[in-house]
Amino acid sequence: TKPNLQQELIYNGKVGNSVKFLYRELSKNIMRDAFSQDIQYDLSVGNEIGFKGVRLQIVEATNRKIVYEVNSHFIQ
């Protein structure tokens, strides 16, 4: 329904047992300030994280890299 909308979930590293991401939406390749958000997940609660339809199973995470499996994608 929104052909020019691009959604990104950008890995920002690990703090303690939590992983951090930046979510942002771009429209026609221009970042929209109102559509960016910092999010953080505590892996001691579980290794599956979710946001806006995305479901990721975290296999391994360090400050520099993340290994994950995609269980579902963004909901448009």
C-alpha positions as CSV (number, residue, x, y, z in Angstrom):
1,T,0.0,0.0,0.0
2,K,3.0,2.3,0.5
3,P,5.4,1.5,-2.4
4,N,7.9,4.3,-1.5
5,L,8.1,3.3,2.2
6,Q,11.3,1.6,3.3
7,Q,11.6,0.2,6.9
8,E,15.0,-0.5,8.5
9,L,16.0,-2.1,11.8
10,I,19.6,-1.2,12.4
11,Y,21.7,-3.0,15.0
12,N,23.3,-0.7,17.5
13,G,25.2,-3.2,19.7
14,K,24.8,-5.0,23.0
15,V,24.8,-3.5,26.5
16,G,24.9,-6.2,29.3
17,N,22.3,-8.7,28.2
18,S,20.3,-6.3,26.0
19,V,20.5,-5.7,22.3
20,K,19.9,-2.2,20.9
21,F,18.4,-1.2,17.5
22,L,17.4,1.9,15.6
23,Y,14.1,1.6,13.7
24,R,13.5,4.1,11.0
25,E,11.2,4.6,8.0
26,L,12.3,6.3,4.8
27,S,9.9,7.7,2.2
28,K,11.4,8.2,-1.2
29,N,14.9,7.7,0.4
30,I,14.4,10.6,2.8
31,M,14.5,9.8,6.5
32,R,11.4,11.1,8.3
33,D,12.4,12.3,11.8
34,A,9.0,11.5,13.3
35,F,9.5,7.9,12.2
36,S,12.7,6.9,13.9
37,Q,12.9,5.2,17.3
38,D,15.5,3.6,19.5
39,I,14.5,0.2,20.8
40,Q,16.2,-2.2,23.2
41,Y,15.5,-5.9,24.1
42,D,16.5,-7.8,27.2
43,L,17.8,-11.2,26.0
44,S,17.4,-12.7,29.6
45,V,13.7,-12.6,28.9
46,G,14.0,-14.6,25.7
47,N,15.9,-14.7,22.4
48,E,13.0,-13.9,20.1
49,I,12.4,-10.2,19.6
50,G,9.6,-8.4,17.7
51,F,8.8,-5.0,16.4
52,K,6.2,-3.9,13.8
53,G,5.7,-7.5,12.6
54,V,9.4,-8.4,12.5
55,R,10.2,-11.5,14.5
56,L,13.9,-12.3,14.9
57,Q,15.5,-15.2,16.8
58,I,18.8,-13.9,18.2
59,V,21.5,-16.7,17.9
60,E,24.5,-14.6,18.9
61,A,25.1,-10.9,19.7
62,T,28.2,-8.9,20.5
63,N,28.9,-5.1,20.4
64,R,30.1,-5.5,16.8
65,K,27.9,-8.2,15.2
66,I,24.6,-10.0,15.4
67,V,23.6,-13.4,14.1
68,Y,19.9,-14.0,13.8
69,E,17.1,-15.9,12.0
70,V,14.2,-14.1,10.5
71,N,10.9,-15.6,11.6
72,S,8.7,-12.9,10.0
73,H,9.1,-9.6,8.1
74,F,7.7,-6.1,8.6
75,I,3.9,-5.7,8.2
76,Q,3.1,-3.2,5.5
